[in-house]
Amino acid sequence: MFFKLSPAPTVTSRQPLAAAAAAAAAGLGGFSRSWATHCPATPPRSAQPSTARQFHSCVQRTSAAGTSSWYPERPPEAPPSPKAMARPPLLLLLLVLLTAGCGVYAAHRCQDTHAQSQLDLNKVTGQWYVVEIVEHDPKVLEMSMIEQRKCPIVVLHRQNSTGSWLTLKWTEGRDVVVYNLNVTDMRRALGRWQSVGKQEGSMTRRENYQHFDGVVLVLKAVEDHMVLTFCDRNPERSPYTLVLSRAQRMPGDDIDSINNMMRFRELYMGLVKSTCPGAAAAVAHSPALLAVGALAAVVRLLLGRAGPS
């Protein structure tokens, strides 16, 4: 079946808007029926627009067959008001929401991270050196690494040889903070420690100190090193991981392996702090590690996904 297309109508005259004619409605079909009360077949010139908000004049169009009809004409678009121009762009709002949502996503991802279910709690007690601190902040688009002169010490104590209560004492110079932890499932989740109450010690008296309220996950625990990830209940606080070593120095290959493990578990590598000078030097200057971090940031941007913290 073929249809013959008639030439486009031409505008011959213009008149103010008034009541609509049935001829205009018949000519434009269902879409023009809402205009049928605005443009008569022959509107008087003295008629004032009845719906100035929608149309400001009627336009007479003549088809190729010589039939004339009146159609409504929309007014020109008004410039945006100052109030509308002051509204933030939609893209900016989306970016703000995405940034706010990153923290929530990171917190939930941290909570879901698989911890080491079986370990000997008595063997992980004692003194550890904090050789690396990793902040899993998804708002940091590119991994950065810094070296710090401090060398914090963590002492893990079990209240009795068979109990579920632990204390973690962090010492940094003269400042001390003590965490009270409880192993909630002694059979199936020995590597999941729940914080109980607020922390104690001189460090908590700092004006900017924020008490930790969440779960500590043991990602890895072997004879000479251990990896603990702190997941706060507050979604606005990014998770962080401590790399602990029995000795003050730790082989760079071991630290590389731990950092790759965190990436594999989708813990975003934001800011990496190398502590205990020289302990993580092999990692801090590793071009391969920096390249992997930059590549991960590019992939995350392309996929539009904010990695967990």
N, C-alpha and C positions, 0 to 999 in steps of 0.2 A: 504494500500500500504506500502511495506517495502523497505528500502534502505540498500544496503550493503556498509559498510564503509571499505575502503581499508586502510592498515597500513600506518602510517605516513612515508613520504619519508625520506631517509637518505642522509646526505651531503657526497659527495665523493671527491670533489675537489673545488678549489677556483680560480678565475681569475680576473684580473682588469676589471673595467667596460668599455664597449664600446657601439656600437649601438645595439639595441634590436632585438630579433628574433621573427618571427611570431609564432613560436611554444610556446614561453613563454607566449605570449599574449593569445593564444588559451587555454593554460593550466590553466591560472589564471582568465580567464573571464574578465568582464568589469573593475574590479579593477586594472588588470595588463596592460591594454591597454596603460596607461600613461607611463608604463615602457618599452613598446615595442621597443622604439628607443634606449634603453640603453644596453640590453643584447642580443647578437646574439646567434644563435644556437651553434656555436663553436667560441667564441671570441678569437682572437690572444693574446698571453701572453704579447706582447709588447704594446698592446693598452692601452692608458691612460684613466682614468675616464673622461667622458664627462660632468658629472654633479656631481662634487665632493661634492657639498653642500648637495645633497640628498642621494647618495649612493657611497660607495667607493670600492665595488667589486661585482663580480657576483659569485653566488654559484651554483654549479651543483648538482642537486638532482636526485636520481634514485628511481623510484617507485617500488612497489612489482612486477609489470609486466616487469621490466627491461628497461623501457623507461627513458632516461636521458633528463633533461631540465635545462636551465640556468635561475636563478632567481636573481634579485637584492638583495643586503644585505645592510641594513642601517648601517651607522657608529655608533660607541658607543656614548652615550650621553656625550656632553662636560660639564665640571663643570661650575656652574654659575659664571658669571663675577662679579668682585667687585662692579660694578655699580648696578647690579641686586640685589646683596646681601644687598646693602645699602638701597634699597627701603623698606619702612615700610610695615609690614605684612598687609594683607587685613583686618584681624580682628581688628587691631589697628585703621585703617582708619574708619571702621564701627563704632567703639566706639566713635571716635572723632566726626563723623557726627551725631551720636545719641545724644551725649552730647550737640552739637550745636543746634540740632533740639528740644531738651527739652525746651529751653527757648521760642522758637517760639510756641510750643504746649501749654506751660503754659500761654503765653500771650493771645492766642486765646481762651483758655478755660476760662480764667478770664473774658474776654470781653463777653462771652456767659453766664456767671453765672446769674441766675435769681435774680434780685433785688426786694425789696419790692416796689410794684407799688403804693400803697396807704398809705399815712401817713400825719400827720399834721406837716407841716414844722415849724410852730410857737412853737410846743411842743418839738421839738428836738433841738431848739436853747438854748443857755446858756452854762454853764460851765460843762465839763466832765473830769473825771480822766482816763488816759490811764493805764489800769491795765494789759493789755497783748498786745504784738506785735508778730505777726506770719508771718514769711517769708516763702512764698510758693516757695521755690527753689527746682526744681525737680532733680538737680544735687546732692543734699544731700540725700543719699540713706537711712539714718536712722534718725528718728526724735530725736532731742536733745533739752533739756530744760535748761535754765539758769535763775538765779535770778539777777536782777539789782537793785541798790539802788535808781536810779532816779525815779521820779514820774512826768512824763510830764502831762501838763494840756492842754486841747483843749477847745477853746471857739468858738462856732458856732453862727454866726450872720446873720440875714436876713435883707437886706437893707430896705425893707418895708414889711408891713404885708401881702401884696398880690403879691409881686414881685417874680421873679425867680432867683434873684442874691443872692448868699451866700458868706460869707467869713469865712474861717476856720483858726483860729489863734492857732499855736502850740507854747507853752512856755515850755522850758526845762532849768531850772536855769535862767541864764541871757540871754540865746539865744532865739530868736523868729523867726518864719517863718510864713508867711501869704499866704494862698491859696485863689485865686478868682475862684468861682465855679458858674456854671449856670445850672439850671434845664431846659433841652431842651424840655421836654414834660410835661407840667403842668397838663395834663389830665390823661395820661396813664402811665407815668414813673416818678413819683415824687421821687423815690429812685435812680435815675440815674443822677449824677451830673458831668457835663463836666468841666474840668479845662480850664481856660482862661488866656493866657499869662504866664509869668514867676512868680515865687514866690518872695516875698519881705521879708525883715527883716535881722537881724544880722546873722542868721544862713546861709544865702545864700552867705555870704562873706567867708565862709570856703573854703579852697583850694579844698577839695574833695567833695563839695556839688554838687549834680546833680539835676537839675530842673525836676519836675514832669510834664509830659505832657500826659494826658490820662483821664480816667473816674473814679469817685469814686462811688462805689455801696453800697447802704444801704441794707445789708443782713437782718438786724433785727433792729427794733426800737420799744422799749416799754418804759414804764414810767421811769424805773430806770437804764436801760442799752441800749446800741446801738452798732452795729457791722458795721464797714466801711471797705470795701476792695478797695485798690488802684490798678488799672490796667493801667500800662504805655503803651504808643503806641510802645515804643522801645522793641522789642522782647528779647533783651539781658538783660533787667532788669526784675527781677522776681517780681510778685505781692506780696503785703503784706497786712495784715489785722490788724486793730486796734479794740480792745475790750474796749469800753468806759463804765464807770460807773458814776452815779451821786454822789455816795459816794466813799471815798478813799479805802474802803474795799468792796469786792464783794464775795458772797457765792461761795464756791468751786463747788457746784452742778451746779450753773448757768454757770460757766466757762466750766465745763465738757460738759454740754449740747451744748454750743456754739461751742466747738471744734468738737464735734460729728456732728454738723450741717455742719461745713466746710468740713469734710470728706465726708459726704453724698453728698455734692455739688461738690465733686471731686476737692477740693482745697487742694493740697498736703501739709501736715504738715511737713515742714523742720525744721527750727529753731524757737523755741517758747521762747520768752523773757517775763518773769514775772516781771512786774514793780510795783511801789508803794509797798515797802516791806510789806509782809504779806497779800497783797490783793489776790494773787493767790497761796498761800502756799499750800492749799489743793490739787491743781492741780499739782504743781511742784513736789510733792513727791508721786503722785498717781501711784502705781505699775500697776494698770489696764490700765491707760492711756499710760504708756510707753510700755506695752505689745501690746496694739492695734497698736501703732505706728510701733513697730518692725515687727509685723505681716503684716501690710500694705506694708512695704518695701520689705519683702520676696515675697509677692504675686506679687508686681510690677515687681520684677526681674524675677520671674518664667513666668509671662505672657509676658515679654519683652515690657512692656508698661511704658512710662514715664508719670507719673501723672501730672495733671495740677498744675500749681502753683497757 
